Amino acid sequence: MRRREFIVLFGGASAWPLAARAQQAEMPVIGFLTSRGPGDAPRLLAAVRQGLKDTGFVEGQNVAIEYRFAENQNEQLPKLATDLIQRQVTVIAATTTPAVLAAKAATTTIPIVFEMGNDPVQLGVVASLSRPGGNITGVTQLNVEVASKRLELLHELLPATTVFAFLIDPADPTSAEASTRNIEAAARRLGLEVHALNASTERDLDPAFGKLIQLRAGGLVVSGGPFLVAREKQIAALAVRYAVPAVFETREFIAAGGLMSYGGNLTDAYHLAGVYTGRILKGEKPSELPVQQATKVELYINLKTAKALGITVPIPILGRADEVIE
């Protein structure tokens, strides 16, 4: 090989890593911000990635994602949001209400796509659902607002029971306060007695169920929120162990042995958030993308659990169910 050819080949080979680095530097970067931990509810992260893929973006190929997990330490969220802004991400995908509020407070210029269970208009996140305005839009499934419906369902299933409990995460005050307000209003309307049980760590869950038994509560409503959703299987196992009729918001809860679930489809909501993130990467403006609402609320019933608890599920409830596990 001639010396000149060798130099050209060597120069071309050495240029490849530089080209690769340049291409990577040109990739748009998504900042993913959440209250959850990195191992919580992996199906939800998969749904975001699928939404991105549906709009032409694949992580590591033509888009990069910077993950920031608060691991249920919501006081860390403002710092994590600021870190993403300093990283100069292209768009922030914020999931869970505390993360959304932290992202909104941190920037008015970087586009934000949210996924949350609270009413974004009531919290001042957007001006309206149809015209969000500013740099933010997203998806809501309003699972906090349907917490009272879970109590109504449980009362319909157990009409002779007058004392119930509901489980909330006080470390997520926005969702906890809204859920408590809605459930207590429903209890007054139905003439029921309800007691709040708090759980912000895994160590809190078993004592909360012990207190439920002490209160002689005949059923449990799990209000929702990122911490509790991430422990849906553990809560279902405790409900089985303590023989407590319980209702939550996710299908995974009844698949793990819980009695009923009633709520919006979280996987669909995260998928839609991924789609919106991809559309913004393609140049669409958040202010022109109306907030999407999960209008369908799904009811799932585990008849095997009902039988073990000695409960006969009324035909009208079975007729409304989207799926019955036998």
C-alpha positions in Angstrom: 0.0 0.0 0.0 1.3 3.4 -0.9 2.1 5.8 1.9 -0.4 8.4 0.6 -3.2 5.8 0.4 -2.4 4.7 4.0 -2.7 8.3 5.3 -6.0 8.8 3.5 -7.4 5.5 4.9 -6.1 6.2 8.4 -7.5 9.7 8.3 -10.9 8.4 7.2 -11.0 5.8 9.9 -10.2 8.3 12.6 -12.9 10.6 11.4 -15.6 8.0 12.0 -15.7 8.4 15.8 -15.8 12.2 15.4 -18.7 11.9 12.9 -20.5 9.6 15.3 -20.0 12.1 18.2 -21.2 15.0 16.1 -24.3 13.0 15.0 -25.0 12.2 18.7 -24.5 15.9 19.7 -27.1 16.9 17.1 -29.7 14.5 18.4 -32.7 16.1 20.2 -32.7 15.4 23.9 -35.8 14.7 25.9 -35.7 15.4 29.6 -37.8 12.9 31.5 -38.9 14.1 34.9 -41.0 12.0 37.4 -41.7 11.4 41.0 -41.3 7.7 40.5 -38.2 5.6 41.0 -36.3 4.1 38.0 -37.7 0.6 38.6 -41.3 1.7 39.3 -44.0 0.7 36.8 -41.6 -0.2 33.8 -44.7 -0.6 31.6 -45.3 3.1 31.7 -41.8 4.0 30.5 -42.3 1.5 27.7 -45.5 3.2 26.8 -43.7 6.6 26.5 -41.1 5.0 24.3 -43.7 3.4 22.1 -45.5 6.8 21.7 -42.1 8.3 20.6 -41.6 5.3 18.2 -45.0 5.9 16.7 -43.9 9.4 15.7 -40.6 8.3 14.3 -38.2 8.6 17.3 -36.2 5.7 18.8 -34.1 6.2 21.9 -30.4 6.0 21.1 -31.0 6.2 17.3 -32.4 9.6 16.6 -33.3 10.9 20.1 -31.6 10.8 23.5 -33.4 10.8 26.8 -32.0 12.2 30.1 -33.9 10.6 33.0 -34.4 12.3 36.3 -36.2 10.2 39.0 -37.1 11.7 42.3 -37.8 8.3 43.9 -40.8 9.6 45.8 -38.6 12.4 47.3 -40.7 15.2 45.7 -38.6 18.0 47.4 -35.8 17.0 44.9 -37.9 17.7 41.8 -37.1 21.5 41.5 -33.4 20.7 41.6 -33.9 17.9 39.0 -35.9 20.2 36.8 -33.2 22.8 36.9 -30.6 20.2 36.0 -32.5 19.3 32.9 -32.8 23.0 31.9 -29.0 23.4 32.4 -28.6 20.3 30.2 -30.4 22.3 27.5 -32.9 19.6 26.7 -35.2 20.1 23.7 -38.4 19.2 25.5 -39.3 18.0 29.0 -41.7 15.1 29.5 -43.0 15.4 33.1 -45.1 12.6 34.5 -46.9 12.7 37.9 -48.4 15.9 39.2 -45.5 17.0 41.5 -43.1 16.6 38.6 -45.4 18.7 36.3 -45.6 21.5 38.8 -41.8 21.5 39.3 -41.2 21.6 35.5 -43.7 24.4 35.0 -42.1 26.5 37.7 -38.6 25.9 36.3 -39.1 27.1 32.7 -41.4 29.2 30.5 -39.4 28.6 27.3 -38.6 24.8 27.0 -41.6 22.9 25.8 -43.2 20.6 28.4 -45.5 17.6 27.9 -47.2 16.4 31.0 -49.0 13.3 32.2 -51.0 13.8 35.4 -54.0 12.6 37.3 -55.2 16.0 38.6 -57.2 18.6 36.8 -54.5 20.8 35.0 -56.8 23.8 34.7 -57.7 23.8 38.4 -54.0 23.6 39.3 -53.2 26.5 36.9 -51.0 24.3 34.8 -52.8 25.3 31.6 -55.3 28.1 30.8 -57.8 25.7 29.3 -57.9 22.2 27.9 -58.6 23.3 24.4 -56.1 26.2 24.4 -53.4 25.4 26.9 -51.2 28.4 26.0 -47.6 29.0 26.9 -45.0 26.2 26.7 -47.0 23.3 28.1 -49.6 20.7 27.1 -50.1 17.0 27.8 -52.5 14.3 28.9 -54.7 13.8 32.0 -56.6 10.8 33.1 -58.2 12.5 36.1 -57.8 9.4 38.3 -57.8 11.7 41.4 -61.2 12.9 40.5 -62.7 9.4 40.2 -61.5 8.3 43.7 -64.9 9.1 45.0 -66.4 6.8 42.4 -64.3 3.9 43.8 -66.0 4.5 47.2 -69.4 4.4 45.5 -68.6 1.2 43.8 -67.4 -0.4 47.0 -70.5 0.7 48.8 -72.7 -0.7 46.0 -70.8 -4.0 46.3 -71.1 -4.0 50.2 -74.4 -2.2 50.9 -74.5 -3.3 54.6 -71.0 -1.8 55.3 -70.9 1.7 56.7 -67.3 2.1 57.7 -64.6 2.3 55.1 -60.9 3.5 54.9 -59.0 5.1 52.1 -55.2 5.0 51.6 -53.4 8.2 50.5 -49.8 9.3 50.2 -49.3 12.5 52.2 -45.9 13.1 50.5 -47.9 14.0 47.4 -50.1 16.7 49.0 -51.8 18.0 45.8 -53.2 14.5 44.9 -53.8 13.5 48.6 -55.8 16.6 49.4 -57.9 16.3 46.2 -58.6 12.6 46.8 -59.5 13.2 50.4 -61.9 16.0 49.5 -63.6 13.9 46.9 -63.9 10.8 49.0 -65.1 12.6 52.1 -67.8 14.4 50.0 -69.0 11.1 48.6 -69.0 9.6 52.1 -71.3 12.4 53.4 -73.6 12.0 50.4 -73.9 8.2 51.0 -74.0 8.5 54.8 -70.8 6.5 55.3 -67.9 6.8 57.8 -64.4 7.0 56.2 -61.0 7.0 57.8 -57.8 8.2 56.1 -54.7 5.9 56.2 -51.3 7.4 55.3 -48.4 5.6 53.5 -45.4 7.3 51.9 -42.9 4.5 52.2 -43.1 0.7 51.9 -42.7 0.5 55.7 -45.9 2.4 56.1 -48.1 -0.1 54.2 -48.3 -3.0 56.6 -49.1 -0.7 59.6 -51.8 1.0 57.6 -53.6 -2.3 57.0 -53.2 -3.1 60.7 -54.9 0.2 61.5 -57.7 -0.6 59.0 -58.5 -3.8 60.9 -58.4 -1.9 64.2 -61.0 0.6 62.8 -63.1 -2.4 61.7 -63.4 -0.8 58.2 -65.2 -3.1 55.8 -63.5 -2.0 52.7 -60.5 0.0 51.4 -60.3 2.6 48.6 -56.7 3.2 47.4 -56.6 6.8 46.2 -53.8 6.6 43.7 -50.6 8.6 43.1 -47.2 7.5 41.8 -45.9 5.9 45.0 -49.1 3.8 45.5 -49.4 2.8 41.9 -45.8 1.6 41.9 -46.7 -0.6 44.9 -49.9 -1.9 43.4 -48.9 -5.6 43.7 -47.7 -5.2 47.3 -51.0 -3.5 48.2 -53.0 -6.2 46.5 -51.0 -8.9 48.4 -51.8 -7.1 51.7 -55.4 -6.8 50.8 -55.5 -10.6 50.3 -53.6 -11.3 53.5 -55.9 -9.1 55.6 -59.0 -10.3 53.7 -60.0 -6.7 52.9 -62.2 -5.8 49.9 -60.2 -3.1 48.1 -60.5 -1.0 44.9 -57.7 0.7 43.1 -57.1 2.4 39.7 -55.0 -0.2 37.8 -55.8 -3.5 36.1 -52.5 -4.8 37.5 -54.0 -4.5 41.0 -56.7 -7.0 40.3 -54.3 -9.2 38.3 -52.2 -9.4 41.5 -55.2 -10.4 43.6 -57.0 -7.2 44.4 -60.8 -7.2 44.2 -61.7 -4.3 41.8 -60.0 -1.6 39.8 -61.6 1.6 38.5 -59.8 4.3 36.7 -58.3 5.7 33.5 -55.8 3.6 31.6 -52.4 4.8 32.7 -50.5 3.0 29.9 -52.6 4.7 27.3 -52.0 8.1 29.0 -48.2 7.6 29.0 -48.4 6.5 25.4 -50.2 9.6 24.4 -47.6 11.7 26.3 -44.9 10.0 24.2 -46.8 10.8 21.0 -47.1 14.5 22.0 -43.4 14.6 22.9 -42.6 13.3 19.4 -44.9 15.8 17.7 -43.2 18.7 19.5 -39.8 17.3 18.5 -41.1 17.5 14.9 -41.8 21.2 15.4 -45.4 21.5 16.7 -46.0 24.0 19.4 -47.4 23.0 22.9 -49.8 26.0 22.8 -51.5 24.6 19.7 -51.9 21.0 21.0 -55.0 20.7 23.1 -54.7 18.7 26.4 -55.9 15.2 25.8 -58.2 13.6 28.4 -58.6 9.9 29.0 -62.4 9.9 28.6 -62.7 6.1 29.1 -62.7 4.9 32.7 -62.3 1.1 33.0 -63.8 -1.3 35.6 -62.1 -4.6 36.3 -63.3 -7.3 38.7 -61.5 -10.3 40.2 -64.3 -12.9 40.8 -61.8 -15.3 42.3 -60.9 -12.8 45.0 -64.6 -11.9 45.5 -65.4 -15.6 46.1 -62.5 -15.9 48.6 -63.9 -12.9 50.5 -67.4 -14.4 50.4 -68.7 -11.6 48.3 -71.4 -12.0 45.6 -70.9 -9.4 42.9 -74.3 -7.9 41.8 -75.2 -8.5 38.2 -75.4 -4.7 37.5 -71.8 -4.3 38.5 -70.7 -7.3 36.4 -72.6 -5.8 33.5 -70.6 -2.6 33.7 -67.2 -4.4 33.9 -64.7 -4.1 31.1 -63.2 -7.4 32.1 -63.9 -10.0 34.7 -61.1 -12.3 36.0 -62.3 -15.8 37.0 
